């Protein structure tokens, strides 16, 4: 059995989908499975074995389609599995399946509950075309599955859920001591509309007098606008944009609260990493993310990301209660074990084997 993963990028410096491709590919090879990766975008730091980068600056370059076509013609056999991630890579492969250049079993992973095609007529036409040519669809969470079925009902019989996972570097919970000094709030994620940083900055004006600092680890197109908003809200001394941080573990260890006020999330790997570091969470009550952080008893305060008071009041609640932070942190550590990366790896391997037998 050969597995060919085709994606926009497989760089670990980008998002969760790219990290998944990278980690899954390495795990398959370590278990003597034949895995190959083809990425569209240029990757100057590529050290991934058995991987090829087309080397383009945008996945929408028409040369990407013809490069994937050539790869499929020269490398893919009838019994191979082609596992595609992200748009427009999944569109290119659907077209190639339609015109007969992909003979193997075609699957794709749906990574998010939202994209720019949703709720648009042209988007419905494109997505109906894409998913019609895939034999199987994997959703990274139940929320992603529900949203995709609502959008494209005819995928119901071909969609399965394999929850994301991540490495758990901490084997024991962190018991943070009570302190009277500044409370550190941490967020991890790209400076993009999805992460809702602008609305969160607005909400923090309501609790500006509390002793906290908010650290944001990530890069993105909205950085300059967010800095201007921070300064206009008189939060310059409280909010710091750190850029890309690697490794992230020291930041997680030093933080007191983890904040994830996203507008949409397919899963929320950063939340799992925070839970492994015994951090109490303030997180959006949205599909995908909420099923990751919901526990009984709770380890997170769930918020409406579009209501500033919902964000501010729940952050304030955790800032003002060491006992609540401690209780939530202990529960978060235990809950994170559900998303250990080897569980995800085993689920993918079993899925591939199941497909291979059909």
ABEGO torsion letter per residue (X at the ends): XBBBBBBABABAABBAAAAAAAAAAAAAAAAGBBBBBBBABBBAABABBGBBBAGBABAABAAAAAAAAAAAAAABBAABBBBBBEOAAAAAAAAAAAAGABABBBBBBBABABBAABGBAAAAAAAAAAAAABABBBBABAAAAAAAAAABAAAAAABBBBBBBBBBABABBBBBBBBABBBBBBBBEBBBAAAGAAAAAAAAAAAAABBBBBBBBEBEAAAAAAAAAAAAAGAAAABBBAEBBOBAAAAAAABABBBBABABBABGAAAAAAAAAGBBBBBBBBBGAAAAABBOBBABBBBBAABAAAAAAAAAAAAABAAAAAAAAAAAAAAAAAABAAAAAAAAAAAAAAAAAX
